Amino acid sequence: MPFEGQRMLPAAKSMKQFEAMIEGPYTYGVMLETHIAQLQSMMDEARRYDKKILLHADLVQGLKNDEYAAEYLCQHIRPAGLISTRASVIQKAKQKGITAIQRVFLLDTHALEKSYLLLAKTQPDYIEVLPGVIPHIIAEVSVRTGIPIIAGD
């Protein structure tokens, strides 16, 4: 089962939330916003607590969200997974053996159709759909892609 059976992935947007997350009961967690200078120490601290961090690559301040940044994150920071809206980041994560989570926005039918094209190209390990409050659309995406879904808010 994905994420060692965890049905919820706690997410942190600040150092205070990150500290609470790694001291909490969940093995996997999501780091949404951080600064490049904090990354290494955060990942070291998470590993001390035996936590696995899924890092939102697009939200690392001071780091461009492209394949070169993804390569740096995969080789030097080594999170459990990378989350991104960008195809190049997802493809680099997969190439480097890091769990790849494609974030897509279900805003309207046009966005949904564009997402299907993107997902066919990137073939991520997981899809994060936003907003995660439309169960029938999430079910449709799951059936149509065959890729496990993470619903976010």
N, C-alpha and C positions, 0 to 999 in steps of 0.2 A: 504494500500500500504506500502511496506517495507520502513523503514527509513523515515517515515512521508512524503513520496513523493519525497524525494531528489533523483535526478538522478545522482548526482556526490558526491563522498565522498572525501573531501580534506584530504591530508595526510601530516604529519609533521615528519621530521627526526631530528629536533633540537629544542631547547627551543625557539629560535626566530621564527621559523615556527609554533611551537605550540601556541605561544602568538598571532600570526597573525590569526591562525585558530580559536581560541576561541573568538577573537574579530570580526570575520567575520560573514557573514549572515547564514551560515549553522548550523543546530542543531547537526548533526552527523559528526564526523571526525575520522580519523585513526591516531594513534600514532605508528609510525614504529620503531623508535629506541629511547631508553631512558636508564637511569641508575636506578637501583632499589632504590637508595636513593632519587630520584626525583619523584617517582611514586605517593606517597600520596599527596604531595603538588600540583602536576600537576592535579590530579583528584579533589582535593578540589577546585582549581582555575577553572577548567572546570565546576564544579557544580555551582559555583558562577555566571557563565555566562549562566547557564541552557543548557550546552552542554553535549552531550552524546559521550563518547570516546570508540572507538573500538580499543583495545590494541593488538598489535602483540606480543604474549607471547614469541615467539622464539627469539625476538630481544631485550629483556630486559637484559641489561648487569648486570652481578652479580647474575643472577637467572637461574638455570638450566631449560630447557624446558621439564619438565615431569609432571606427574599428581599431584605431591606434590606442585610444583610451581603453577600449575593451581588452586589447591585448595586454596592456599594462596591468589592468585590474586582475585579469586571469593569471598572469605570470607572477606578479609581485604581491598583490593583496589576497588573492585566492579565496574569494567568498564561496559559499556553497552554491550560489547561483547568481545570475545577473538578470535583472528586469530592465526592459527597454521597449520603447516604441519604435526603435530604429532597426531595420533589417540587418544592417552591417554589424551592429553590436550583437544581435542574436546569432548570426552566422559565425562570428568570431568566438563567442562563448561555446557554441557547439563544437567548433573546430578544436578548441583547447580543452574539451572534456568537462566544462562547467555547465551546470543546469541552466538552460536558457528559457526565460519566461517572457513571452511577447505580450506587451500591454496593448490592448485595443480599446477604443472608445465606441460604445454603442449609442451614438447620438441620433442616428436616423438610418433609413434603409440604404442610403448612398454610402454612409460610413461603414455599415455592415458589409456591403458588397466589396468595398475597397479592402476591408479587413480580411475577407476570405481570400482575395488575391495575394495579399501580403503573407498570410499564414501558409498558403500553398507554396510560396517561395521560400519562406524561412524554416518551415517545419519545426517549430520550437518544441521543447519538452512539455511546456505548459503554456496556457493562455490565461492572462489576467484580463478580465472584462470589467470595464467601468462604464456606467455605474452597475454595481452588482445587485440591483434590485428588480430586475426584469426576468423572473425565473423561466418564462416560456421562451424568451430569446436566448438565454444562456443554454437551455436544453437544445435549442435548434443549433447553436454554434457547436455544442458538444457532439451532436449526431452528425452534423455536416463535416466536421474536421476530424473527429476521432481522437482529438487531443484533450487531455485532462484540463479542466477549467478551475481557475481561482477567481472568485468574485470579490471585487474590491469596492471601497466606497470613496 
